[in-house]
Amino acid sequence: MGKPTGFQEYERNPMPARDPLVRISDFHEIYAQHEVHVLQEQGARCMDCGVPFCHADTGCPIDNLIPEWNDLVYHDRWQDAYERLAKTNNFPEWTGRICPAPCESACVLGINEPAVTIKSIECAIIDRAFEEGWVKPNPPANRTGKTVAIVGSGPAGLAAADQLNKAGHAVTVFERDDRIGGLLMYGVPNMKLDKGIVQRRVDLLEAEGVVFKTNCNVGGGPSAHGTGSESEIIDPEDLKRDFDAVLLACGALKPRDLGKLPGRDLAGVHVAMEYLHPATKSLLDSNFTDGDFIDAEGKDVIVIGGGDTGTDCIGTAIRQGCKSITNITRREREPDERDEDHPWPGPSGTFYVDYGHAEGAAKFDRDPREYGILPKAFLDEKGDGHVTHVEIERLHWTKQDGKWSSTPTGNIEKFPADLVFMAIGFTGHDTPTLVEKFGVETDEWGGAVKAEYGEFATNVDGVFVAGDMRRGASLIVWAIAEGRGAARKIDEHLMGHSELPAPGVTTQLTSSAG
């Protein structure tokens, strides 16, 4: 695949980005474009490695045929590369931007050299496909007469909708927000995933026959970030009666909280989605002129949590003109190289500078991250009910018998804070009323709907579940994998058999098709 000696001749050159000090003045995408010859060189770095771990168990969960489209890019066969990519990935324009790329962690070249830039090549392929007009509506030639309702329009729900529509079923997607896309629309900031790119794919699905219904709150009840309570309430019994199958793909949006800390109820202390969701909505609705968002301008901001969502809070606050930004996490700083706790081909676990970190360093002359910190309390030193500081304790991390543990040091400090955003993960779905009214069983913690792995069927006949609602909060590429897998099982349920490709069967189907 690629050029046999390419990995020896060319260095890794990942997707470029606009200068941090320039891009923080707007909410446009941070990315820049490679020249074509650079992308071909990057494709040439893909090795004829015999066993392509990039799409093995520890790599891409949707069976992306990565070495094949790397080779096609190297040979300047871009349309062929797009057609190969589209066989396995419904939405490469999204994964090419926001997926953390487990494929690159599993790249064989990555054992002793920087991995192939799989993610940026994928993004370039689909962007060019749209520019060249290769991506066109392709509605099914025949309809089966079967109907499917999908609750939730994130990547799992939309992937399932795309697949089931291709099979000829009539698909209706119900979304409680006013726009389609789930976290792709309102959870991921515009600078990381432009909402025009999300809407472009939604429009394509609609042109192919998928029906979208927004402001529809199936089951009733507010969401974790406050939306849905004013939407039209849809009775789950109506969906079970009116559709031949129902797929629940509502995500895992219930936030992990620090509710037991003193001062948690102070004004200015929020979970991340209470900040990110209205910020993007206000941008799309009015370019921030409606004022219907939390504004960090001129404020000291503390972000708790060191993952992607925390980075998104950092980037948003900087663009709003915050006075300072500090990102605190319990963890120790990651190593610069793989260690014994992170063997290849799994996640590297190495130190990584994301876009928000780079922007913080450019704006404030320091990386905003502070490691080994335990939040102790939210303080109100003015006595007006609004947070003014976060009290923290420094931790000391040690490793013994292969296990890491932290010890409180007794070193207590106070960080100034006008706003605090908790981005410490999610604990499960935030739709208890929907789950109760459908009658589906959940795990012992109530956070995930139970379904046999690979089957996606709940205990209620004709009701299926996929995505984060089934497996817990995970990656976009896993959500797409779940949607594709659930679509195949729903197709089998409706028709008695299925020819839809899905993770674990895609390779066989594409091989038999030539």
Residue pairs with C-beta under 8 A, 6 or more apart in sequence:
1 46
1 47
1 48
1 67
1 68
1 70
1 71
2 43
2 44
2 45
2 46
2 47
2 48
2 67
2 70
2 71
2 74
3 9
3 44
3 74
4 48
6 41
6 43
6 44
6 45
6 46
6 74
7 44
7 45
7 46
7 47
7 109
7 113
7 116
9 44
10 41
10 42
10 44
10 45
11 114
12 42
12 45
12 113
12 114
12 115
12 116
12 117
13 34
13 38
13 41
13 42
13 117
14 117
14 119
14 120
15 31
15 32
15 34
15 117
15 119
15 120
15 123
16 31
16 32
16 33
16 34
17 23
17 30
17 31
17 32
17 355
17 358
18 30
18 31
18 32
19 362
20 355
20 358
20 359
20 361
20 362
20 363
21 362
21 363
23 30
23 191
23 359
24 315
24 318
24 319
24 359
24 362
24 363
25 319
26 191
26 319
27 189
27 190
27 191
27 283
27 319
28 190
28 191
28 194
29 97
29 190
29 191
29 192
29 193
29 194
30 191
30 192
30 355
31 97
31 123
33 124
33 127
34 42
34 120
34 124
36 76
39 73
39 120
39 121
39 124
40 73
40 74
40 76
41 74
42 73
42 116
42 117
42 120
42 121
43 70
43 71
43 72
43 73
43 74
43 121
44 74
45 109
45 116
45 117
46 66
46 67
46 70
46 71
46 74
46 109
46 116
47 108
47 109
47 116
48 67
49 67
49 108
49 109
51 108
52 59
52 66
52 67
52 108
53 59
53 106
53 107
53 108
53 345
54 60
54 64
54 66
54 67
54 103
54 104
54 106
54 107
54 108
54 116
54 118
55 63
55 64
55 65
55 66
55 103
56 106
56 345
58 102
58 105
58 106
58 345
58 346
59 66
59 102
59 103
59 105
59 106
59 107
59 345
60 66
60 102
60 103
60 106
60 477
61 102
61 477
61 478
61 481
61 503
62 88
62 89
62 477
62 480
62 481
62 484
62 503
62 506
63 88
63 503
63 504
63 506
63 507
64 85
64 88
64 89
64 103
64 122
65 84
65 85
65 87
65 88
65 507
65 510
66 103
66 118
68 84
69 81
69 82
69 84
69 85
69 121
69 122
69 125
70 116
70 118
70 121
72 78
72 80
72 81
72 84
73 81
73 121
73 124
73 125
78 125
78 128
78 129
78 132
79 129
79 132
79 134
81 125
82 125
82 126
82 128
82 129
82 134
82 135
85 92
85 122
85 125
85 126
86 92
86 129
87 501
87 506
87 510
88 501
88 506
88 510
89 95
89 122
89 480
90 158
90 159
90 162
90 163
90 480
90 483
90 484
91 155
91 158
91 159
91 201
91 480
92 122
92 123
92 125
92 126
93 123
93 126
93 127
93 130
93 197
93 200
93 201
94 155
94 184
94 193
94 197
94 198
94 201
94 476
95 119
95 122
95 476
95 477
95 480
96 119
96 120
96 122
96 123
96 124
96 125
96 126
96 127
97 123
97 192
97 193
97 197
98 188
98 192
98 193
98 308
98 476
99 119
99 475
99 476
99 477
100 308
100 475
101 118
101 119
102 347
102 475
102 477
103 118
103 119
104 110
104 115
104 116
104 117
104 118
104 119
105 115
105 344
105 345
105 346
105 347
105 348
106 344
106 345
106 346
107 115
107 116
107 118
107 345
108 345
109 115
109 116
110 116
110 344
110 345
110 348
111 344
126 135
129 135
130 200
135 204
137 204
137 207
137 208
138 208
139 165
139 207
139 208
139 209
140 165
140 166
140 167
140 168
140 208
140 209
141 168
142 168
143 168
143 169
143 170
144 167
144 168
144 169
144 494
144 495
145 170
146 168
146 169
146 170
146 244
146 245
146 494
146 495
147 169
147 170
147 171
147 172
147 242
147 243
147 244
147 245
148 164
148 169
148 170
148 171
148 172
148 243
148 244
148 245
148 246
148 247
148 490
148 494
149 172
149 173
149 174
149 239
149 242
149 243
149 245
149 246
149 247
150 157
150 160
150 161
150 164
150 171
150 172
150 173
150 174
150 246
150 247
150 249
151 157
151 174
151 218
151 239
151 246
151 247
151 248
151 249
151 250
151 434
152 173
152 174
152 175
152 182
152 248
152 249
152 250
152 251
152 467
152 469
153 161
153 173
153 174
153 175
153 180
153 181
153 182
153 212
153 249
154 181
154 182
154 183
154 184
154 249
154 251
154 467
154 468
154 479
155 182
155 184
155 467
155 476
155 479
155 480
155 483
156 249
156 251
156 466
156 467
156 468
156 469
156 479
156 480
156 482
156 483
156 486
157 173
157 182
157 247
157 249
157 466
157 467
157 483
158 173
158 180
158 181
158 201
158 202
158 205
158 483
159 479
159 480
159 482
159 483
159 484
159 487
160 247
160 249
160 466
160 483
160 484
160 486
160 487
160 490
161 171
161 173
161 205
161 210
161 483
162 205
162 208
162 210
162 483
162 487
163 483
163 484
163 487
163 488
163 491
163 500
163 502
164 171
164 487
164 490
164 491
164 500
165 171
165 205
165 208
165 209
165 210
166 500
167 487
167 491
167 495
167 498
167 499
167 500
169 244
169 491
169 494
170 209
170 211
171 209
171 210
171 211
172 210
172 211
172 212
172 213
172 243
173 180
173 210
173 211
173 212
173 213
174 213
174 216
174 218
174 234
174 239
175 182
175 212
175 213
175 214
175 215
175 216
176 215
176 216
176 217
176 218
176 223
176 227
176 228
176 231
177 185
177 186
177 214
177 215
177 227
177 228
178 214
178 215
178 281
179 185
179 186
179 195
179 199
179 214
179 284
180 198
180 199
180 202
180 212
180 214
181 195
181 198
181 199
181 202
182 251
183 251
183 253
184 193
184 198
184 476
185 195
185 198
185 280
186 276
186 277
186 280
186 281
187 273
187 276
187 277
187 309
188 312
189 276
189 279
189 280
189 312
189 315
189 316
190 280
190 283
190 284
191 315
191 319
191 355
192 312
192 315
192 355
195 280
195 284
202 212
205 212
206 212
215 230
215 231
215 232
216 231
216 232
216 234
217 228
217 229
217 231
217 232
217 233
217 234
218 233
218 234
218 236
218 239
218 431
218 434
219 233
219 234
219 235
219 236
219 431
219 433
219 434
219 435
219 436
219 437
219 438
220 233
220 433
220 434
221 228
221 229
221 431
221 432
221 433
221 434
222 228
222 229
223 229
223 253
223 430
223 431
224 253
224 254
224 255
224 271
224 273
224 430
225 253
225 271
225 273
225 274
225 277
226 274
226 277
227 277
235 437
236 246
236 434
236 437
236 438
237 437
239 246
240 246
240 438
240 460
240 462
240 463
244 462
244 494
245 462
245 463
245 464
245 490
245 493
245 494
246 438
246 462
246 463
246 464
247 456
247 463
247 464
247 465
247 466
247 486
247 490
248 434
248 438
248 440
248 449
248 458
248 463
248 464
248 465
248 466
248 469
249 465
249 466
249 467
249 469
249 482
249 483
249 486
250 429
250 430
250 431
250 434
250 467
250 469
251 429
251 467
251 468
251 469
252 426
252 427
252 428
252 429
252 430
252 447
252 448
252 468
252 469
252 472
252 473
253 273
253 426
253 429
253 430
254 426
254 427
254 428
254 429
254 430
254 447
255 271
255 272
255 273
255 422
255 424
255 425
255 426
255 427
256 422
256 424
256 425
256 426
256 427
257 264
257 271
257 422
257 424
258 264
258 304
258 375
258 422
258 424
261 375
261 376
261 377
261 378
262 376
262 377
262 378
263 269
263 377
263 378
263 379
263 380
263 387
264 378
266 378
266 380
266 385
266 386
266 387
267 385
267 386
267 387
268 386
268 387
268 417
268 418
268 419
268 420
269 378
269 387
269 420
269 422
270 294
270 419
270 420
270 421
270 422
271 421
271 422
271 423
272 305
272 309
272 310
272 312
272 313
272 421
272 422
272 423
274 294
275 294
275 313
275 316
275 419
275 421
276 309
276 312
276 313
276 316
278 292
278 293
278 294
279 293
279 294
279 316
279 320
281 292
281 293
282 288
282 290
282 291
282 292
282 293
285 292
286 292
294 419
295 320
296 316
296 317
296 320
296 321
296 322
296 419
297 320
297 321
297 322
298 321
298 322
298 323
299 322
299 323
299 418
299 419
300 322
300 323
300 324
300 326
300 415
300 416
300 417
300 418
300 419
301 313
301 317
301 322
301 323
301 324
301 325
301 326
301 417
301 418
301 419
301 420
301 421
302 326
302 327
302 328
302 390
302 415
302 417
302 419
302 420
302 421
303 310
303 313
303 314
303 317
303 325
303 326
303 327
303 328
303 368
303 420
303 421
303 423
304 310
304 327
304 328
304 329
304 375
304 390
304 420
304 421
304 422
304 423
304 424
305 327
305 329
305 422
305 423
305 424
305 425
306 327
306 329
306 331
306 369
307 423
307 425
308 354
309 423
309 425
310 327
310 329
310 356
310 421
310 423
311 327
311 354
311 355
311 356
311 357
312 356
312 423
313 356
313 421
313 423
314 325
314 327
314 356
314 357
314 359
314 360
314 368
315 355
315 356
315 359
317 325
317 419
317 421
318 325
318 356
318 359
318 360
318 363
322 419
323 418
324 364
324 416
325 360
325 363
325 364
325 368
326 368
326 370
326 415
327 356
327 357
327 360
327 368
327 369
327 370
328 369
328 370
328 373
328 375
328 390
328 392
328 415
329 369
329 370
329 371
329 373
330 372
330 373
330 374
330 395
330 406
331 371
331 372
332 371
332 372
332 397
332 404
333 351
333 369
333 371
334 349
334 350
334 351
334 352
335 349
335 350
335 351
336 350
336 351
337 350
338 344
338 348
338 349
338 350
339 349
340 402
341 349
341 402
341 404
342 348
342 349
342 350
353 361
353 367
356 368
357 367
357 368
357 369
360 366
360 367
360 368
361 367
361 368
372 394
372 395
372 396
372 397
372 406
373 392
373 393
373 394
373 395
374 392
374 393
374 394
374 395
374 406
374 408
375 390
375 391
375 392
376 391
376 392
376 393
376 412
377 390
377 391
378 387
378 389
378 390
378 391
378 417
378 420
379 387
379 388
379 389
379 390
379 391
379 414
380 386
380 387
380 388
381 388
381 389
382 388
386 418
387 417
387 418
387 419
387 420
388 416
388 417
388 418
389 414
389 415
389 416
389 417
390 414
390 415
390 417
390 420
391 412
391 413
391 414
392 412
392 413
392 414
392 415
393 408
393 409
393 410
393 411
393 412
393 413
394 408
394 409
394 411
394 413
395 406
395 407
395 408
395 409
396 406
396 407
396 408
396 409
397 404
397 405
397 406
397 407
398 404
398 405
398 406
398 407
399 405
425 473
426 468
426 472
426 473
427 445
427 447
428 445
428 446
428 447
428 448
428 472
429 435
429 447
429 448
429 449
429 468
429 469
432 446
435 442
435 449
438 458
438 460
438 463
439 459
439 460
440 449
440 450
440 458
440 459
440 460
440 463
440 465
441 449
441 450
441 458
441 459
442 448
442 449
442 450
443 449
443 450
447 472
448 469
448 470
448 471
448 472
449 458
449 465
449 469
449 470
450 458
450 459
451 457
451 458
451 464
451 465
451 470
454 485
454 489
454 504
455 489
456 464
456 465
456 466
456 470
456 482
456 485
456 486
456 489
456 490
457 463
457 464
457 489
457 493
458 464
458 465
462 493
464 486
464 489
464 490
464 493
465 486
466 479
466 482
466 483
466 485
466 486
467 478
467 479
467 482
467 483
468 474
468 479
470 482
471 478
471 482
481 503
484 500
484 501
484 502
484 503
485 502
485 503
485 504
487 500
487 502
488 498
488 500
488 501
488 502
488 505
489 498
491 498
491 500
492 498
499 509
501 509
501 510
